[in-house]
Amino acid sequence: MTLMFDLRSAILALADALDLVGVNDFQHGKRVAMIARETARVLGLPEQRLDRIVCAGLLHDVGVSSTAVHRRLLRQTDWHDRNAHCETGYHLLRPFAHLSQLANAVRHHHTPWCELPLALGESDALDSNLIQLADRVDGMLLRRGLDNPLFNRTGIVEAITVLAGSVLSPDVTRAFAAAAAREAFWIGLAPRHVLRYLADLALSEWHISIDFPQFGHVARLISSIVDAKSPFTAAHSVGVARLARHLGERVGFADDALARIEVAGLMHDVGKLCVPDEIVDKPGSLTPLEFSVMERHAFETYQILRHIPGLEQVAEWAAFHHEALNGHGYPFRHDAGRLSTEARIVAVADVFQALAQERPYRGQQQAEEIPPFLDDFVRQGVLDGDLVGVACDDLDGSWRAATQPLPGDGDA
């Protein structure tokens, strides 16, 4: 593969995806990265280290895909199960060469300073405690209201100072107090300033090129976060990716196109992280209001993926999976003239795999029950009849592709 990707852009896109989990608690990871970096600057850490702390802050909640869990983490600092997502995040990041540098800080960002394992390296211990500090500060801000962070400065600094020597390192708390003494620290936490702050960071150690197979591993990481959102959608993205690749093979795509359409399948539902759990898992029909929330997810997928240089086409294939040939799909209302073969394949794969999976509002359909549903979508002008025919002509192969894991899943 000659197509290359910038890891920095991929990390920022993943941070955008994780932001969605908060729904209304927007930019939590970005503020954590900013608070941790500004505190670390007072400690005099070198730029390379600051970059690593920023990336750890951005991805510290990579183990969270549930909106309910996200709410509890930010509002209940003593929640007994708060470390579960730290372990999940650690195991998600550990297999990837560059991202593995962040794994220990993510794993221990809820471990009190006085309880950090002795075997943990000094730099990982400090990084994890900086993330814990920033996480707690932002939780306090969210509970008090983000409309005027500066007004809440005194109460937050006092609450953090009390944690010195137990939950937080005394050095970290002193550094935070020094950083927090500047009004600019708090004013800069406004959304528009946070985005500018991160955009201005070179993150030079993370500004490296990765090839498409390596990016495919990142796509699998993202898909695992999305699919963990609900037991009803477990392995959905993987199934869509496998089936999209299978259909691509059947219509004669080259290897490069097959790899790209697989990534589109893996990431097609990343925008669904913004949909509250109670809507995703609802056992009955969605109300008009709930459906309008659900409709956001394809748009969010497009906004996240299109900002990764080199992924512009894949972003369309992934995000257009609810468009219809008759122009009455969502969210862009594109018609047949705007929908590529690749986008049509992902749409067919999405419907097929969803039917092959149990959902809260219906049971799993068996292989032989799926073609009538697909044919109905063809008659309505939603799905491409030729591609539905490709899927149904090899029904057993399509079923296996939609319901079996990707090769290598579960491997380190």
C-alpha positions in Angstrom: 0.0 0.0 0.0 1.4 3.4 -0.9 -1.4 5.4 0.9 0.0 6.9 4.1 -1.7 8.5 7.1 -0.6 10.9 9.8 -0.8 9.4 13.2 -1.4 12.8 14.8 -4.5 13.3 12.6 -5.7 9.9 13.5 -5.3 10.6 17.3 -7.2 13.9 17.0 -10.0 12.1 15.1 -10.2 9.4 17.7 -10.4 12.2 20.4 -13.3 13.8 18.4 -15.0 10.4 18.4 -14.5 10.0 22.2 -16.0 13.5 22.7 -19.2 12.2 21.3 -19.7 9.8 24.2 -20.2 12.7 26.5 -23.1 14.0 24.4 -23.6 17.3 26.3 -20.4 17.0 28.3 -18.4 18.0 25.2 -14.6 18.2 24.9 -13.9 16.5 28.2 -10.8 14.6 26.8 -9.5 17.8 25.2 -9.8 19.8 28.4 -8.1 17.0 30.3 -5.2 17.1 27.8 -5.0 20.9 28.1 -5.1 21.0 31.9 -2.6 18.2 32.3 -0.2 19.8 29.8 -0.3 23.2 31.5 0.4 21.6 34.9 3.2 19.5 33.4 4.7 22.7 31.9 5.0 24.2 35.4 6.9 21.0 36.4 9.4 21.8 33.6 8.8 18.6 31.6 10.4 18.5 28.1 8.3 19.1 25.0 8.4 15.4 23.9 7.0 14.4 27.3 4.3 17.2 27.1 3.2 15.8 23.7 2.8 12.3 25.2 0.8 13.7 28.1 -1.5 15.5 25.6 -2.1 12.3 23.7 -2.8 10.4 26.9 -5.2 13.1 28.0 -7.0 13.0 24.7 -7.4 9.2 24.9 -7.7 8.6 28.6 -11.3 7.5 28.3 -10.8 5.3 25.3 -12.3 2.5 27.3 -15.7 4.3 27.6 -18.4 4.0 24.9 -21.4 4.1 27.2 -23.0 7.5 27.8 -24.3 6.3 31.1 -20.8 5.2 32.3 -19.4 8.5 31.1 -21.9 10.4 33.1 -21.2 8.4 36.3 -17.4 8.8 35.9 -17.7 12.6 35.7 -20.2 13.0 38.5 -19.2 10.2 41.0 -15.5 10.3 41.8 -15.9 7.5 44.3 -17.8 5.1 42.0 -16.6 1.6 42.9 -16.4 0.4 39.2 -14.5 3.5 37.9 -11.3 1.5 37.1 -13.0 -0.9 34.7 -12.7 1.5 31.8 -9.0 2.1 32.6 -8.3 -1.6 32.2 -10.3 -1.7 29.0 -8.4 1.4 27.6 -5.0 -0.2 28.6 -5.8 -3.4 26.7 -7.0 -1.4 23.6 -3.9 0.7 23.4 -1.3 -1.9 24.4 -1.0 -3.7 21.0 -0.1 -0.7 19.0 3.5 0.4 18.8 3.2 4.2 19.3 -0.1 4.2 21.2 1.3 1.6 23.7 3.4 4.5 25.2 0.1 5.8 26.6 -1.2 2.6 27.9 0.1 2.8 31.5 -1.0 6.4 32.0 -4.5 5.4 30.8 -4.5 2.3 33.0 -3.7 4.2 36.2 -5.5 7.5 35.7 -7.9 6.6 38.5 -5.3 5.0 40.8 -4.5 7.2 43.8 -0.9 8.4 44.0 -0.3 6.5 47.2 -1.5 3.3 45.7 0.4 3.3 42.4 2.3 0.0 41.9 6.0 0.1 42.7 6.8 -1.5 39.4 5.3 1.4 37.5 8.0 3.6 36.0 8.5 7.1 37.3 7.4 8.8 34.1 4.2 6.7 33.8 3.4 7.3 37.4 3.6 11.0 37.0 1.8 11.0 33.7 -1.1 9.0 35.1 -1.3 11.3 38.1 -1.4 14.4 35.9 -4.2 12.8 33.9 -6.1 12.0 37.2 -5.6 15.6 38.3 -7.0 17.0 35.1 -9.8 14.5 35.0 -10.9 15.6 38.5 -10.6 19.3 37.7 -12.7 19.0 34.6 -15.3 16.9 36.5 -15.6 19.7 39.1 -15.9 22.2 36.3 -18.7 20.2 34.7 -20.6 19.9 38.0 -20.3 23.7 38.6 -20.9 24.7 35.1 -18.6 25.6 32.2 -20.1 28.9 31.4 -17.5 30.8 33.5 -14.6 28.5 34.6 -12.7 31.4 36.1 -15.4 32.1 38.6 -15.0 28.6 40.1 -11.2 28.8 40.3 -10.8 29.2 44.1 -13.1 26.4 45.1 -11.6 23.9 42.6 -8.0 24.8 43.7 -8.9 24.3 47.3 -10.6 20.9 46.6 -7.5 19.7 44.7 -5.1 20.9 47.3 -6.8 18.7 49.9 -5.9 15.6 47.8 -2.2 16.2 48.0 -0.2 13.2 49.3 -3.1 10.7 48.9 -4.9 10.8 45.6 -2.5 13.3 44.0 1.2 13.8 44.1 2.2 16.9 46.2 4.4 18.1 43.4 1.4 17.8 40.9 -1.0 19.7 43.2 1.6 22.5 43.7 2.2 22.7 40.0 -1.5 22.9 39.3 -2.0 25.7 41.9 0.7 27.6 40.1 -0.8 27.1 36.7 -4.3 27.9 38.0 -3.1 31.2 39.4 -3.2 32.6 35.8 -6.6 33.8 34.7 -5.7 32.7 31.2 -5.6 29.1 32.3 -9.4 29.2 33.1 -10.5 31.5 30.3 -8.7 29.2 27.9 -11.0 26.3 28.8 -13.8 27.8 26.7 -14.6 25.5 23.7 -13.3 27.8 21.0 -10.0 28.3 22.9 -9.5 24.6 23.6 -9.8 23.8 19.9 -7.3 26.5 19.0 -4.9 25.4 21.7 -4.8 21.8 20.4 -4.6 22.9 16.8 -1.5 25.0 17.7 0.4 22.0 19.1 2.8 20.4 16.7 2.9 17.1 18.5 6.0 16.4 16.5 6.8 13.0 18.0 3.3 11.9 16.8 3.5 13.6 13.4 4.6 10.4 11.8 3.3 8.5 8.8 1.6 5.1 9.1 0.7 2.9 6.1 -2.8 1.7 5.4 -2.5 -1.7 7.1 -1.3 0.1 10.3 -4.3 2.5 10.0 -6.5 -0.6 9.7 -5.4 -1.6 13.2 -6.4 1.9 14.4 -9.8 1.4 12.7 -10.3 -1.9 14.5 -9.6 -0.2 17.8 -12.2 2.5 17.0 -14.7 -0.2 15.9 -14.2 -2.1 19.1 -15.1 1.1 21.1 -18.2 1.6 19.0 -19.4 -2.0 19.2 -18.9 -2.1 23.0 -21.6 0.5 23.3 -24.3 -2.1 23.4 -24.5 -5.9 23.7 -27.0 -5.7 20.8 -24.4 -4.2 18.5 -21.4 -6.2 19.6 -19.2 -7.0 16.5 -21.6 -5.1 14.2 -18.9 -3.0 12.7 -16.6 -6.0 12.2 -19.4 -7.8 10.5 -20.1 -4.9 8.2 -16.4 -4.6 7.4 -16.1 -8.3 6.6 -19.2 -8.4 4.4 -18.3 -5.2 2.6 -14.9 -6.7 1.8 -16.6 -10.0 0.7 -19.0 -8.1 -1.6 -16.0 -6.1 -3.0 -14.2 -9.3 -3.8 -17.3 -10.6 -5.6 -17.5 -7.6 -7.8 -13.8 -7.6 -8.6 -12.3 -4.8 -6.5 -8.5 -4.6 -6.3 -6.6 -5.2 -3.0 -6.3 -1.5 -2.3 -10.0 -0.9 -2.7 -10.8 -3.9 -0.6 -8.6 -2.7 2.3 -10.3 0.7 2.1 -13.8 -0.5 2.0 -13.1 -2.7 5.0 -11.9 0.3 6.9 -15.2 2.1 5.9 -17.1 -0.8 7.3 -15.2 -0.8 10.5 -15.7 3.0 11.1 -19.2 3.5 9.6 -20.9 3.8 13.0 -18.3 5.8 14.9 -20.8 8.7 15.0 -23.2 6.4 17.0 -21.1 7.2 20.1 -23.1 10.4 20.4 -26.4 8.5 20.7 -27.5 7.9 24.4 -27.5 4.3 25.5 -31.3 4.4 26.3 -32.0 5.1 22.6 -29.6 2.5 21.2 -31.0 -0.1 23.5 -34.6 0.8 23.4 -36.8 -2.3 22.9 -39.6 -0.5 21.0 -40.0 2.0 18.2 -38.2 5.3 18.5 -40.2 8.4 19.0 -39.7 11.2 16.4 -37.5 13.0 18.8 -35.4 9.9 19.5 -35.1 9.1 15.8 -33.8 12.7 15.2 -31.1 12.0 17.7 -30.3 8.7 16.0 -30.1 10.4 12.6 -27.1 12.4 13.8 -24.7 9.5 13.8 -24.0 9.2 10.1 -23.3 13.0 9.9 -20.9 12.7 12.9 -19.1 9.8 11.2 -18.5 12.0 8.2 -17.3 14.9 10.2 -14.8 12.8 12.1 -13.4 10.8 9.2 -13.1 13.5 6.6 -10.6 15.4 8.6 -8.1 12.6 8.4 -5.9 13.4 5.3 -6.1 10.6 2.8 -9.4 9.3 4.2 -11.8 11.6 2.3 -13.3 9.0 0.0 -13.5 6.4 2.8 -15.3 9.0 4.9 -18.1 9.2 2.3 -18.4 5.4 1.9 -18.7 5.1 5.7 -21.0 8.0 6.3 -23.5 7.4 3.4 -24.7 4.0 4.7 -28.2 5.5 5.5 -28.5 7.3 2.2 -30.9 5.9 -0.4 -30.9 5.6 -4.2 -34.2 7.4 -4.3 -32.8 10.4 -2.4 -34.9 9.9 0.7 -32.2 8.6 3.0 -30.3 10.6 5.6 -28.5 12.8 6.6 -27.5 14.3 3.2 -30.4 13.2 1.0 -28.0 12.0 -1.7 -29.5 10.1 -4.6 -28.2 7.4 -6.9 -26.1 9.9 -8.9 -24.1 10.8 -5.8 -23.7 7.3 -4.3 -20.6 5.3 -5.4 -20.5 1.6 -5.7 -18.4 1.5 -2.5 -21.0 3.5 -0.5 -23.8 1.2 -1.9 -21.8 -1.8 -0.8 -21.4 -0.5 2.8 -25.2 0.2 2.9 -26.1 -3.3 1.8 -23.6 -4.8 4.3 -25.0 -2.6 7.1 -28.6 -3.8 6.5 -27.6 -7.4 6.0 -25.4 -7.6 9.1 -28.1 -5.8 11.3 -30.7 -8.3 10.2 -28.3 -11.2 11.1 -27.9 -9.8 14.6 -30.4 -9.7 17.5 -31.6 -6.2 18.3 -33.6 -4.9 21.3 -36.7 -4.6 19.2 -36.5 -7.9 17.3 -34.8 -11.3 17.2 -32.0 -12.4 14.9 -32.9 -13.3 11.3 -31.6 -16.5 9.9 -29.7 -16.5 6.6 -32.7 -17.6 4.5 -34.9 -15.0 6.1 -32.7 -12.0 5.0 -33.2 -11.8 1.2 -36.9 -10.8 1.4 -36.0 -7.9 3.6 -33.3 -6.8 1.3 -35.5 -7.2 -1.8 -38.1 -5.0 -0.1 -35.5 -2.2 0.3 -34.6 -2.6 -3.4 -38.3 -2.1 -4.3 -38.5 1.0 -2.1 -35.5 2.5 -4.0 -33.2 2.3 -0.9 -30.6 -0.4 -1.8 -28.8 -1.3 -5.0 -30.6 -4.3 -6.6 -27.4 -5.6 -8.3 -25.4 -5.6 -5.1 -28.2 -7.2 -3.1 -28.2 -9.8 -5.8 -24.4 -10.3 -5.3 -25.0 -10.8 -1.5 -27.9 -13.2 -2.0 -26.3 -15.3 -4.8 -23.7 -16.3 -2.2 -26.0 -16.3 0.8 -23.9 -18.7 2.9 -20.7 -16.8 2.2 -22.4 -13.5 2.9 -23.8 -14.9 6.2 -20.4 -16.1 7.3 -18.8 -12.8 6.4 -21.4 -10.9 8.4 -21.3 -13.1 11.5 -17.7 -14.2 11.9 -14.8 -12.1 13.4 -12.1 -10.5 11.2 -8.9 -12.6 10.9 -6.6 -11.8 13.7 -9.3 -10.4 16.0 -8.3 -11.2 19.6 -4.6 -11.5 18.6 -2.1 -9.2 20.3 
